[in-house]
Amino acid sequence: MIRFIDLFAGTGGIRLGFQEACKKHSIGSECVYSSEIDKNACASYELNFGENPFSDITKVNELPDFDFMLAGFPCQSFSYAGKRKGFGDTRGTLFFDVERLLKKYKPKGFLLENVRGLTTHDKGRTFETIVNSLKSIGYNIEYRLLNSSNFGVPQNRVRIYIVGILNGNFTLNLNSDVGAVDSHKFKERNMQKSLFDFGEVVKHKIVKEILETETDIKYQCSEKFTNQLKNVIGNDLTKLNGVRLIDTRNGNSIHSWELGIKGECSTDEIEFLNLLIANRRKKIFGTHQDGKALTLEQIKTFYKKDNILDVSKSLIKKGYLSNYDNKHNPVCGNMSFEVFKFLDPESISITLTASDTNRLGIVQNGKARRLTPRECARLQGFPDSYQLLENDNAVYKQMGNAVSVPVIEAVISDLIENNKNIIDKLASPKKPYTLPSRSKNQPHKPKLVTEYVFANADEKESTTTQQCI
Ligand SMILES: C[S@@+](CC[C@H](N)C(=O)[O-])C[C@H]1O[C@@H](n2cnc3c(N)ncnc32)[C@H](O)[C@@H]1O
């Protein structure tokens, strides 16, 4: 039996993957503590694990005995937080709490998950600090950069997974593999593989395999938006597959002025703005990389029509163009689009994020619609038995924040399969543990108390009647 704790628990993606790997290898596992501050994530967690993890980990000092820590902690720079003590000072960051609890409880192992940028953050110093700190506590560590798309999940999501074992050498067979840079490259590579690679080991799933067949009408794009899209691409909406809606220069994209989101634009107005976004980064207009604001004189070098003044005035009036100090820039922002990216059903999804998973689209049966919350859960490898809240927006946010379940399962399975002696130690028989006491402002309701191993009948009696610890 492995006793684990689940910090920054979110909706429990790491926990699901961990439990599944243990189950697959006939190892018992028991979550003895979980922590999460987002109320909706807690509700989701409670719905699925029977346990409300609501607690701020920065305020938690007492934990029950545990063997393994799971923690998908948010990434923060140490250089600012610890500026008075130098960049090695982790105080004021959430990693500090991971470090604090590892130091205090010295569990036999841990799995940490974070964004890919953790390795490059603050010129690599953040990651260096983390690695040094974990080693100084006594952990040997292995880390891998893995792309969810290589684990049967149709999403381009690269994350770092850090495994640590206390005072013990161990190996992982999985190799870091960040996968294809984008869904287009993925499609090319995947097609070539299926043509020539008959003994393919990795089964790549694509978006069309996770789509629901029947979806509520509320996910359909509005008639107005659909007509705006048809005005640009024609009646065949499948031309939207893989298209991004964005007001900056981008390969396969449609802009708000082409759709007429803020008011219809003439052909000349569209040409003006398309030329402006294509040319404004050029070195002749200045050395900095970002889109530069240009004067009409500068714009005249690529938009050569006589109506330039009228066109620019009209675009300013409609809100597509800004004019400060006689310098012009498109007014950008993708928030105005009902859908900001239509996924290609024959490829993988872009990375889900907390802020815009609710505006991912798909064309299915000739109709343009947004992805459903269930489809987003599938894009993170959550099984359909995982119950979703009725609050769609909360689920979109949760799935954007979540960890891909099958990747965790693969990492833990790798650890189990290649390090038998360590796992034997981890899963050794346990004495029953005592539940931690919690203050009133830390209302933690563990899973159905009867599922715990109790020290004695009295304890069982008191916890069952109190329900919450
Ligand atoms: C990347 S998500 C974790 C995802 C999750 N581990 C999973 O498996 O799906 C990070 C989570 O940390 C939570 N969080 C942030 N600060 C926290 C704190 N002080 N105490 C507990 N949880 C916190 C956030 O609300 C967020 O849900």
The ligand as a Gaussian input file, in Angstrom:
#p B3LYP/6-31G(d) Opt

LIG

0 1
 C       -1.529000      23.141000     -12.478000
 S       -2.875000      23.085000     -11.424000
 C       -2.732000      21.461000     -10.816000
 C       -3.457000      20.433000     -11.602000
 C       -3.693000      19.154000     -10.871000
 N       -2.552000      18.715000     -10.095000
 C       -4.167000      18.022000     -11.770000
 O       -3.726000      16.927000     -11.570000
 O       -4.986000      18.204000     -12.650000
 C       -2.312000      24.020000     -10.025000
 C       -3.363000      24.108000      -8.939000
 O       -2.781000      24.669000      -7.769000
 C       -3.811000      25.318000      -7.058000
 N       -3.201000      26.190000      -6.029000
 C       -2.587000      27.390000      -6.219000
 N       -2.153000      27.880000      -5.045000
 C       -2.490000      26.972000      -4.080000
 C       -2.320000      26.942000      -2.666000
 N       -1.724000      27.937000      -2.020000
 N       -2.780000      25.857000      -1.984000
 C       -3.391000      24.841000      -2.652000
 N       -3.593000      24.831000      -3.991000
 C       -3.155000      25.890000      -4.704000
 C       -4.558000      26.052000      -8.164000
 O       -5.870000      26.438000      -7.774000
 C       -4.536000      25.016000      -9.302000
 O       -5.726000      24.261000      -9.333000

